[in-house]
Amino acid sequence: PDEARIWLSADKVVNAAATPGRLVLEGAVFTALGNEIGAITAYERLLSEFPNDPQAPSAAEAMLTLRARAGDPETFLKAYARVATILPEKAYSVLMWYRLDAALQTANVVHTRAAATWLMEHAPAEQAAEASYRLGALEHKEKNYAAAGEIWLRTAETWPTMPCAGRSAFAAACAFRQAEMKDRAEQALALALA
């Protein structure tokens, strides 16, 4: 990384105009040196100055990964919304977890629903079940007790062998009770006890 940084400095003297390749390399160098702000700045610059470059999708993925690790969920969600349409397909399996975590931290209902839904449809069973459980928790927090109960009950029924199945069924029973849906509460409680 140190040699690459020296090369970058020399290249900037020779060629003042930024190129997509140099910005990608700059982002990688700063990442390797632990300078996350410098890396994010390089990737953001590439995305703003060269949005149609073939390297833009991977730069967007790298930038979002760094933003997720920076611990500022609101900024991450804004950045995600800005670059979501160019992300490579392979990036979704990791970035959707970051998106879900950031959305839950900021109580962003739209992002939570979108990320959880994607994970429920595309992630492996254990992760899909956990995403579904978290979606139920959001609906419960929003006082949508009937919706939370349905989500949690579906979680328990769809993924009965997953670690969260039992707590999902019990949570569904409690949510249905709050929604004054006695029959559904009894159904969920029977599943929880089973």
C-alpha positions as CSV (number, residue, x, y, z in Angstrom):
1,P,0.0,0.0,0.0
2,D,2.8,2.5,0.8
3,E,4.4,2.0,-2.6
4,A,1.1,2.3,-4.3
5,R,0.4,5.5,-2.4
6,I,3.8,6.9,-3.7
7,W,2.9,5.9,-7.2
8,L,-0.5,7.6,-6.9
9,S,1.2,10.8,-5.7
10,A,3.6,10.7,-8.6
11,D,0.8,9.9,-11.1
12,K,-1.2,12.9,-9.9
13,V,1.8,15.2,-10.6
14,V,2.2,13.8,-14.1
15,N,-1.5,13.6,-14.9
16,A,-3.7,16.0,-13.0
17,A,-7.0,14.7,-14.4
18,A,-8.5,11.8,-12.5
19,T,-9.3,8.6,-14.3
20,P,-11.6,5.8,-13.1
21,G,-8.7,3.4,-12.8
22,R,-6.7,5.7,-10.7
23,L,-9.7,6.4,-8.4
24,V,-10.4,2.7,-8.0
25,L,-6.7,2.1,-7.1
26,E,-6.8,5.1,-4.7
27,G,-9.8,3.6,-3.0
28,A,-8.1,0.3,-2.7
29,V,-4.9,1.9,-1.3
30,F,-6.7,3.9,1.3
31,T,-8.7,0.9,2.3
32,A,-5.5,-1.1,2.8
33,L,-4.0,1.7,4.8
34,G,-7.1,1.9,7.0
35,N,-8.1,5.3,5.7
36,E,-11.8,4.6,5.2
37,I,-12.7,8.3,4.7
38,G,-10.1,8.6,1.9
39,A,-11.3,5.4,0.3
40,I,-15.0,6.4,0.4
41,T,-14.0,9.8,-1.0
42,A,-12.2,8.1,-4.0
43,Y,-15.1,5.8,-4.7
44,E,-17.7,8.6,-4.4
45,R,-15.7,10.7,-6.8
46,L,-15.6,7.9,-9.3
47,L,-19.4,7.5,-9.0
48,S,-20.1,11.2,-9.4
49,E,-17.6,11.9,-12.2
50,F,-17.7,8.6,-14.1
51,P,-21.2,7.1,-13.3
52,N,-21.2,5.0,-16.5
53,D,-17.7,3.6,-16.2
54,P,-17.6,-0.3,-16.1
55,Q,-15.9,0.0,-12.7
56,A,-18.7,2.1,-11.1
57,P,-20.7,-1.0,-9.8
58,S,-17.7,-2.5,-8.0
59,A,-16.8,1.0,-6.7
60,A,-20.4,1.4,-5.4
61,E,-20.2,-2.0,-3.6
62,A,-16.9,-1.1,-2.0
63,M,-18.1,2.3,-0.9
64,L,-21.3,0.9,0.7
65,T,-19.3,-1.8,2.5
66,L,-17.0,0.9,3.9
67,R,-20.0,3.0,4.9
68,A,-21.7,0.1,6.6
69,R,-18.6,-0.5,8.7
70,A,-18.3,3.2,9.5
71,G,-21.3,2.9,11.8
72,D,-23.4,5.7,10.4
73,P,-26.6,3.9,9.3
74,E,-28.5,6.9,8.0
75,T,-25.6,7.9,5.7
76,F,-25.3,4.3,4.6
77,L,-29.0,4.2,3.6
78,K,-28.8,7.5,1.7
79,A,-25.8,6.2,-0.2
80,Y,-27.5,2.9,-0.8
81,A,-30.5,4.6,-2.3
82,R,-28.3,6.7,-4.6
83,V,-26.4,3.7,-6.1
84,A,-28.8,0.8,-5.7
85,T,-29.6,0.6,-9.4
86,I,-26.0,0.0,-10.5
87,L,-24.9,-2.6,-7.9
88,P,-23.7,-5.9,-9.2
89,E,-26.1,-8.8,-8.5
90,K,-23.4,-10.6,-6.4
91,A,-23.3,-7.7,-4.0
92,Y,-26.9,-8.0,-2.8
93,S,-26.4,-11.0,-0.5
94,V,-24.0,-9.1,1.8
95,L,-25.3,-5.5,1.3
96,M,-28.9,-6.5,2.1
97,W,-27.8,-7.5,5.6
98,Y,-26.0,-4.1,6.0
99,R,-29.2,-2.4,4.6
100,L,-31.4,-4.4,7.0
101,D,-29.2,-3.6,10.0
102,A,-29.0,0.1,9.1
103,A,-32.8,0.3,8.5
104,L,-33.5,-1.3,11.9
105,Q,-31.1,1.1,13.7
106,T,-32.8,4.1,12.1
107,A,-36.4,2.7,12.2
108,N,-36.6,3.1,8.5
109,V,-39.7,1.0,7.6
110,V,-39.3,1.2,3.8
111,H,-35.7,0.0,3.8
112,T,-36.4,-2.7,6.4
113,R,-39.3,-4.1,4.5
114,A,-37.4,-4.1,1.2
115,A,-34.2,-5.7,2.6
116,A,-36.0,-8.3,4.6
117,T,-38.2,-9.2,1.7
118,W,-35.2,-9.7,-0.6
119,L,-33.4,-11.8,2.0
120,M,-36.5,-13.9,2.6
121,E,-36.7,-14.7,-1.1
122,H,-33.0,-15.1,-1.9
123,A,-30.9,-15.9,1.2
124,P,-30.2,-19.4,2.6
125,A,-32.9,-20.7,5.0
126,E,-31.3,-19.6,8.3
127,Q,-30.7,-16.1,7.1
128,A,-34.1,-15.9,5.4
129,A,-35.8,-17.0,8.6
130,E,-33.8,-14.4,10.7
131,A,-34.7,-11.6,8.2
132,S,-38.4,-12.6,8.5
133,Y,-38.2,-12.6,12.3
134,R,-36.7,-9.1,12.2
135,L,-39.4,-7.9,9.8
136,G,-42.0,-9.1,12.3
137,A,-40.2,-7.2,15.0
138,L,-40.4,-4.0,13.0
139,E,-44.1,-4.4,12.3
140,H,-44.6,-5.1,16.0
141,K,-42.7,-2.0,16.9
142,E,-44.9,0.0,14.5
143,K,-47.9,-1.4,16.4
144,N,-49.0,-3.4,13.4
145,Y,-49.7,-6.3,15.7
146,A,-51.8,-8.4,13.2
147,A,-49.1,-8.0,10.5
148,A,-46.3,-8.9,13.0
149,G,-48.2,-12.0,14.1
150,E,-48.7,-13.2,10.5
151,I,-45.1,-12.6,9.6
152,W,-43.8,-14.4,12.7
153,L,-46.3,-17.3,12.3
154,R,-45.2,-17.6,8.6
155,T,-41.6,-17.6,9.8
156,A,-42.2,-20.5,12.2
157,E,-44.2,-22.5,9.6
158,T,-41.9,-21.9,6.7
159,W,-38.6,-22.5,8.5
160,P,-39.6,-24.9,11.4
161,T,-36.1,-26.2,12.0
162,M,-34.4,-22.8,12.2
163,P,-33.2,-21.5,15.5
164,C,-35.7,-18.6,15.5
165,A,-38.8,-20.8,14.7
166,G,-39.8,-21.3,18.3
167,R,-39.4,-17.7,19.4
168,S,-41.2,-16.6,16.2
169,A,-44.3,-18.8,17.0
170,F,-44.4,-17.5,20.6
171,A,-44.0,-13.9,19.4
172,A,-46.8,-14.5,16.9
173,A,-49.1,-15.7,19.7
174,C,-48.3,-12.5,21.7
175,A,-48.8,-10.2,18.7
176,F,-52.1,-11.9,17.9
177,R,-53.2,-11.5,21.5
178,Q,-52.4,-7.8,21.3
179,A,-54.4,-7.6,18.0
180,E,-57.3,-9.4,19.8
181,M,-57.2,-12.3,17.3
182,K,-57.8,-15.1,19.8
183,D,-58.0,-18.0,17.2
184,R,-54.8,-17.0,15.5
185,A,-53.1,-16.5,19.0
186,E,-54.1,-20.1,20.0
187,Q,-52.9,-21.5,16.7
188,A,-49.5,-19.7,17.1
189,L,-49.2,-20.8,20.7
190,A,-49.9,-24.4,19.8
191,L,-47.2,-24.2,17.2
192,A,-44.8,-22.7,19.8
193,L,-45.5,-25.5,22.3
194,A,-45.1,-28.1,19.6
